[in-house]
C-alpha cells in the first residue's frame, strides 16, 4: 500500500509520497514513487504512483520511451507533449497499453491490474495543472474548488486537508499540511512507511522543483508530528464539556 498527496495551490504544487510497497512481519520493501521529468526552462512534470509496482514502472518507462497516439499515429514522450492535458492523455494511453500487454495474463494469475497516478507540473507559457489518472486510463483534474488529490491509502490523511487546504494556502503551509496528512496515515496504517519524498514547485519556476527525502530521523518532521499531537490533545481539552448530566 502507499499514500501520495498532491496540493494544487495558487502559488504552485506540493507533492508528497511515501516509499513503502510491501508490508509484513518480515517483508518490507521501499521504492521511490515520486519521479520528476524536467527540462530547465521548458517543463517541469512530476508523477506519483500507487498500486501494482510492475504496472506503474511499465507505465513510467513507456512515457519516457514513447507512446503512439491511437488517433494520429504520432509518437510522443513526456518530454515532447505540448501541454499538461496532453501529458495526462499520454499517461492514460500508456496505462491502457500496459493493460493490453499484461492485463489478461495478470488476471489468469489472480492478480489485479491496479494503478493510479498523480501527474502535476507546468510547461513554458502554460498554467500549472494537477491530474489523477485511473486504471482505465481516464483522468480528472484538480481545481480551485478541489485543491488536492490523493491516491493509495488516503482516508486517514483526508480530514485535515478537507478542513485546512484551500487554493490560497501558501506553499509553506501546504508543506506542513501535507506532512500532517502523511503523519496521520503513518500512525493509522502500517502499510504506509518512511522515508517519504517531497516536491515543492513554485509557479513559473521552470528551472526545476525543490526536492527533499524525509527519513525517520528528520528533525523537522519529528518536531511537527510531536507538536501536532500536542496541539490536538490541548484542543480537545479546551473545548467546553457537554452539559448532558453525565
Buried (B, 14 or more C-beta within 10 A) or exposed (E): BBBBBBBBBBBBBBBBBBBBBEBEEEEEEEEBBBBBBBBEEEBBBBBBBBBBBEBBBBBBEBBBEBBEEEEEEEEBBBBBBEBBBBBBBBBBBBBBBBBEEBBEEBEEEEBEBEBBBBBBBBBEEEEBBBBBBBBEBEBEBBEEEEBBBBBBBBEBBBEBBEEBBEBEBEBEBBBBBBBBBBBBBBEEBEBBBBBBBBBBBBBEEBEBBEBBEBEEEBEEBEEBBEEBEEEEEEEEEEEEEEEEEE
